[in-house]
Amino acid sequence: MPRVTRTSAPDARARVIFRRLRAEYPDAKCSLTFRSPWELLVATILSAQCTDDRVNMVTPPLFERFPTPEAFAGATQGEVEEAIRSTGFFRNKAKSLIGAARCILHEHGGEVPRTMKELKEVPGAGRKTANVVLGNAYGIAEGVAVDTHASRLSLRLGLTDTVEPVKAERELMAIVPRRMWTDWTHLLIAHGRAVCTSRKAHCDACILFDLCPTGVQERRRSARPARASRG
Ligand code: SF4
């Protein structure tokens, strides 16, 4: 088999990238805490423009106060706003949570649906949220969740050529094998937090350097002495 390098086809690179990241971050998984599909749906809606750590601080008292979709559906906007205020955009999020609870109660018999089509119609749940819930609560891969880390890394790795999430997802689905879709996001998030951060790509310490077209450009730009990549 020819060696896969940064100039290899995107699908060949994607497989090697996955394997390497899997070895580097064997425990990478959804960092939102949840006990049910409903709790994951709520946590994912709250995670928009907010860190997962913050969401994980807010959800335990939130679910103690509103333990079920019924409880959310019967809450006032003000009550929910107060409970989620620190996650930001709390007015819209409270509206989404109450709307989602009512939709799930009235349209889906109290169960979070298991298809992309149905989930996308739940208030507050776009395609990314649907992918997170389907993949992590139900083990169903209908797409690739593209969050800010997955978007940035896919672009830097030359696997996508857009920051537009739906288009980026389509490009990733074409090159990443389906069985890897859910973990793909977790692994890119782990690497995006540890090495290829939004503030700086630490290319000299990156296990993907030899597979990444951006890494070599960054190295030339910084003109620092090169360190051999692991591979
Ligand atoms: S080589 Fe640099 S740009 Fe590429 S993934 Fe690694 S840290 Fe990010």
Residues whose N, C-alpha, C, O or C-beta is under 5 A from the ligand:
A	BS01	SF4	R156 V195 C196 A201 H202 C203 C206 L208 F209 C212 T214 G215
